[in-house]
Amino acid sequence: MYSPEVRRRVHNTTEPDVIIARGEGDRNTYFPDLVRLRGGDLLAVHYGSTQHMHTPDSTIRLVHGTADGRLWDDPRTVVDTPGMDDRDPSVCQLDAGRIMITWFRRDPLDLESPVGGVLTIHSDDDGRTWSEPIGVGTSLYRGATTAPPIELADGRLLLPMYGFHSDQDRTYAVRIAVSPDRGASWDVAAEVSVPMPAEPGVGLVEPELADLGDGKLLMVIRSRNHPENLAYATRSDDAGTTWQVPRPLDFPGHAPNLLPLPGPEDTLRLLLTWGEYRADDTSTRPVLGRLVDGHDPDLAGETFEIYAHPGTFDMSYPSAALVDPTTALVIHYDADRRQIAGTFVAVDQPQGRPTTSSAPRS
């Protein structure tokens, strides 16, 4: 079903290489995100909850790992709001060293409540202490996020979000929040709207951003109400001020993740991972990936399987970080096995196989 590349890139697709966190008591583990810190160590965050969503006892948990991704400390709680559902955390480190966690909050007893929204906290001491939450304003109704912000060369942060157009228009749309001061505040007036797809009725959720350099940005997005659940992609050539109309890709993608990779100066290689969310098979949701050229409008490449658990649908949401120049650690959740786990993926360019780059990296 998938490319034979899997045999070279992944050691074992049915058993993970490392366990990062396990469910504790009646709490399970969901929705992880991963970052490699400037010092080399890894940080992972995840949603700890008794069920997939809408629980008043959820927490956001942080786990510290060694640079090789093999050893992980016990998880600790960094966000726990009594009676609220704090969920879908992401983590990043800014150029100056600040670590930032983003997530969204819901009132699990009143899903129409305006209480909650998108929030951030930050740490300036390598995660030992954390700021009070900072709200991220948006024009969306019931805004959410599942990806960290990216930091541009001018210091602005761009945070991809999704939600309903309005209370009256329940079509899912994407907006980009802008912080002019590295996350200390978020300028609602500067929020950027991403165009809707050309296909009628298709909504957009779970956007993921990557900075391609020279003002060029790439966004890959999960769709809603597409008959084949195809993922979409859109691009900006002016540092996120305007965006192309999103166009469908060739795979059904759930919660995409983009990891820039080292490579020749004339290429821009990315590891693109996602959960396969097929419209004709809801029995499972394996983690898949491909190595792509960021300049390729189709993000084409050989698709390979990273982690599969047949018969389990409540899984995936991959996030990746490099552990050495030729190896990425891709983490994912599996609610049936009650774990956040990781799979090592070889991301080197096969010898003798030319890159698919069609344009120089600027």
C-alpha positions in Angstrom: 0.0 0.0 0.0 2.9 2.4 0.8 6.3 2.9 -0.7 9.1 0.4 0.0 11.0 3.4 1.3 9.5 2.4 4.7 11.9 -0.5 5.0 14.9 1.9 4.8 13.5 4.8 6.8 11.7 3.1 9.7 12.9 0.2 11.7 9.5 -1.1 12.9 6.1 0.5 12.0 4.0 -1.5 14.5 6.0 -1.0 17.7 7.5 2.4 18.7 11.2 2.9 19.3 10.6 4.9 22.6 7.9 5.6 25.1 7.6 9.2 26.1 4.6 9.2 28.5 1.9 6.7 29.6 -1.6 7.2 30.9 -1.8 7.4 34.6 -4.9 6.1 36.5 -8.0 7.0 34.6 -6.1 9.7 32.5 -5.0 8.9 29.0 -2.5 10.7 26.8 -3.4 12.6 23.5 -2.2 15.2 21.0 1.6 15.5 21.5 4.0 18.2 20.2 7.8 18.2 20.1 10.6 20.7 19.9 14.4 20.4 19.9 15.9 23.1 22.1 18.9 25.2 21.2 21.0 23.2 23.7 20.0 20.0 22.0 17.6 18.4 24.5 14.0 17.7 23.6 10.7 18.9 25.0 7.4 17.3 24.4 3.9 18.4 25.5 0.6 16.5 25.5 -3.0 16.6 26.6 -3.8 14.5 29.7 -7.4 13.7 30.0 -9.9 10.9 30.9 -11.2 11.0 27.3 -10.6 12.5 23.8 -12.2 15.8 24.5 -14.7 17.8 26.6 -13.5 16.9 30.1 -13.3 19.3 33.1 -10.2 17.5 34.5 -7.8 17.8 31.6 -4.2 19.0 32.0 -1.3 20.0 29.7 1.8 18.0 30.5 5.5 18.6 29.8 8.1 16.0 29.3 11.9 16.6 29.0 14.0 14.2 26.9 17.7 13.7 26.1 19.1 15.0 22.9 19.0 11.5 21.3 15.4 11.0 22.2 16.0 7.8 24.1 15.5 8.9 27.7 12.5 10.9 29.1 11.8 12.3 32.5 8.4 11.8 34.2 5.8 14.2 32.9 4.8 17.2 34.9 1.7 19.4 34.7 2.2 23.0 33.4 -1.5 23.9 32.8 -4.5 22.8 34.9 -7.5 25.1 35.0 -10.2 23.8 37.4 -13.4 22.9 35.5 -12.0 23.8 32.1 -10.8 21.7 29.1 -7.2 22.8 28.3 -6.3 20.9 25.2 -4.2 20.4 22.0 -0.9 22.0 23.3 2.1 22.9 21.1 5.6 24.0 22.0 8.4 26.0 20.4 11.5 27.9 21.3 12.1 31.4 20.0 15.5 32.7 18.8 16.2 34.5 22.0 15.7 31.3 24.0 12.1 31.8 25.3 10.1 28.6 25.3 6.4 29.0 24.4 3.4 26.7 24.8 0.2 27.4 23.0 -3.2 25.7 23.4 -6.9 26.3 23.4 -9.5 26.1 26.2 -13.1 25.2 26.3 -15.9 25.0 28.9 -16.7 21.3 28.8 -20.2 21.9 30.3 -21.1 24.6 27.8 -19.5 24.3 24.4 -21.1 27.5 23.2 -19.6 29.5 26.1 -17.3 32.4 25.0 -15.0 31.5 27.9 -11.7 30.0 26.8 -10.1 30.5 23.4 -6.5 30.4 22.4 -3.8 31.0 25.0 0.0 31.0 25.5 2.4 30.7 28.3 6.2 31.2 28.2 9.3 30.3 30.1 12.6 32.2 30.2 14.4 29.7 32.4 14.3 26.5 30.3 10.9 25.5 31.5 11.5 25.6 35.2 8.9 28.4 35.7 6.1 29.7 33.5 4.3 33.0 32.9 0.6 33.6 33.5 -1.5 32.7 30.4 -1.8 35.4 27.7 -5.0 35.3 25.6 -4.8 35.5 21.8 -7.7 37.5 20.4 -9.3 36.5 17.1 -12.3 37.3 14.9 -13.1 33.6 14.7 -15.9 32.1 16.7 -14.6 29.5 19.1 -11.0 29.8 17.9 -8.6 26.9 18.3 -5.0 26.0 17.5 -3.0 22.8 17.1 0.4 24.1 16.0 3.0 26.4 17.4 3.8 29.9 16.0 6.7 30.5 13.7 9.1 33.4 14.3 10.0 35.6 11.3 13.3 37.4 10.7 11.8 40.7 11.9 10.8 39.2 15.3 7.0 38.9 14.6 5.3 35.6 15.6 2.6 34.1 13.3 0.2 31.6 15.0 -2.1 29.6 12.8 -5.6 29.2 14.2 -8.9 27.8 13.1 -12.6 28.1 14.1 -16.0 29.1 12.8 -16.4 32.2 10.6 -19.0 33.4 13.1 -21.8 32.2 15.4 -24.2 32.3 12.4 -21.7 30.8 9.8 -20.4 27.5 11.2 -18.0 26.9 8.3 -14.4 26.2 9.6 -11.9 28.8 8.5 -8.2 29.7 9.2 -6.8 32.9 10.6 -3.2 33.8 11.5 -2.6 35.7 14.7 0.3 38.2 14.8 2.4 39.2 17.7 4.7 42.2 17.1 6.7 41.6 20.4 7.5 37.9 20.5 4.3 36.8 22.2 4.0 39.5 24.9 0.8 40.6 23.0 -1.3 39.7 20.0 -2.6 42.4 17.7 -6.1 41.4 16.7 -6.2 44.2 14.1 -3.2 42.5 12.4 -4.9 39.1 12.1 -4.7 37.6 8.6 -7.5 35.7 6.9 -6.6 32.7 4.7 -8.9 32.3 1.7 -11.4 29.5 1.6 -10.9 26.7 -0.8 -12.6 26.8 -4.3 -14.5 23.6 -3.5 -17.9 24.6 -2.1 -18.6 23.6 1.5 -15.1 22.6 2.3 -13.8 23.9 5.6 -10.3 24.2 7.0 -8.9 23.1 10.4 -5.6 22.2 12.1 -3.3 24.4 10.0 0.5 23.9 10.2 3.0 26.6 9.2 6.6 26.5 7.9 9.0 29.3 7.0 10.7 28.6 3.7 12.9 31.7 3.9 13.0 35.0 2.0 9.4 35.8 3.0 8.0 32.6 1.6 5.7 30.6 3.9 3.9 27.2 3.5 0.8 26.0 5.3 -0.7 22.5 5.2 -4.2 22.1 6.5 -6.7 19.4 7.4 -10.0 19.8 5.6 -13.5 19.4 6.8 -16.4 18.1 4.7 -14.2 17.1 1.8 -15.6 13.9 0.3 -12.1 12.3 0.4 -10.8 14.2 3.5 -7.9 15.5 1.4 -5.4 17.8 3.0 -4.9 21.3 1.5 -1.9 23.6 1.1 -1.5 27.3 0.6 1.5 29.7 0.3 2.4 33.2 1.0 5.2 35.1 -0.8 5.0 38.2 1.4 5.8 36.9 4.9 2.2 36.0 5.6 0.4 39.2 4.6 -1.5 37.5 1.8 -2.2 33.9 1.0 -3.1 31.9 -2.1 -6.4 30.0 -2.4 -5.7 26.7 -0.7 -5.6 23.7 -3.1 -6.0 20.0 -2.3 -3.1 17.7 -2.1 -3.1 14.0 -3.0 -3.6 12.4 0.5 -6.2 12.4 3.2 -4.3 14.2 6.0 -5.2 14.7 9.6 -3.1 17.0 11.8 -0.2 17.6 9.4 3.3 18.5 10.7 6.2 20.1 8.8 9.8 19.7 9.8 12.5 21.6 7.8 15.6 19.4 7.2 19.2 20.1 6.4 20.3 19.7 2.8 22.0 21.3 -0.2 21.6 25.0 -0.6 19.6 24.6 -3.8 16.9 22.6 -2.0 14.4 23.1 0.8 13.6 19.6 2.2 10.8 19.0 4.6 9.6 16.0 6.5 5.8 16.1 6.1 3.9 13.8 8.5 0.2 13.3 9.1 -2.5 10.9 10.3 -4.1 9.1 7.4 -7.8 10.0 7.7 -9.5 8.1 4.9 -13.1 8.7 4.2 -13.6 5.0 3.3 -11.9 3.5 6.3 -12.4 4.8 9.8 -11.1 1.7 11.5 -7.6 3.0 11.9 -5.5 6.2 11.5 -1.8 5.3 10.8 1.0 7.9 11.0 2.4 8.5 7.5 5.2 10.6 6.1 7.0 11.7 3.0 10.1 13.8 2.2 9.1 16.8 0.1 10.6 19.8 -1.6 9.1 22.9 0.0 9.0 24.6 -3.3 7.0 21.8 -5.0 3.4 23.0 -5.2 2.1 19.4 -5.0 4.4 18.4 -2.1 4.9 15.2 -4.0 7.0 12.3 -2.7 7.0 8.6 -1.7 4.6 8.0 1.2 5.9 5.7 3.9 4.3 4.3 7.0 5.8 5.4 10.3 3.5 3.9 13.0 0.4 1.8 12.6 -2.0 0.1 15.1 -4.7 -1.7 13.0 -8.1 -1.4 14.5 -7.3 1.8 16.5 -8.7 5.1 15.2 -8.0 7.3 18.2 -4.3 7.8 17.4 -1.7 9.8 15.4 -1.2 13.6 15.6 2.5 13.4 14.7 5.2 15.9 15.6 8.8 15.7 14.6 12.2 17.0 15.6 15.8 16.2 14.4 17.9 14.1 16.8 20.9 14.2 14.4 21.4 15.5 10.8 20.0 12.3 9.3 17.4 11.2 11.8 14.1 12.6 13.0 12.1 11.5 16.0 8.4 11.4 15.2 6.1 11.3 18.2 2.5 10.3 18.2 -0.3 9.2 20.5 -2.2 5.9 20.7 -5.2 6.0 23.0 -5.7 2.2 22.9 -2.2 1.6 24.2 -2.4 4.7 26.5 0.9 6.2 25.4 2.8 9.0 23.7 5.5 7.2 21.8 8.2 7.9 19.2 9.5 6.4 16.0 12.9 7.2 14.6 12.9 8.0 10.9 15.9 8.2 8.5 15.6 11.5 6.6 18.9 11.4 4.6 18.7 11.7 0.9 19.1 8.2 -0.7 22.5 8.0 -2.5 22.1 8.5 -6.3 18.5 9.7 -6.0 18.2 13.3 -7.2 16.2 15.8 -5.3 12.8 16.9 -6.8 13.6 20.6 -6.3 12.4 22.8 -9.1 13.6 26.1 -7.8 16.6 27.3 -5.9 16.4 28.2 -2.2 16.7 31.9 -1.8 
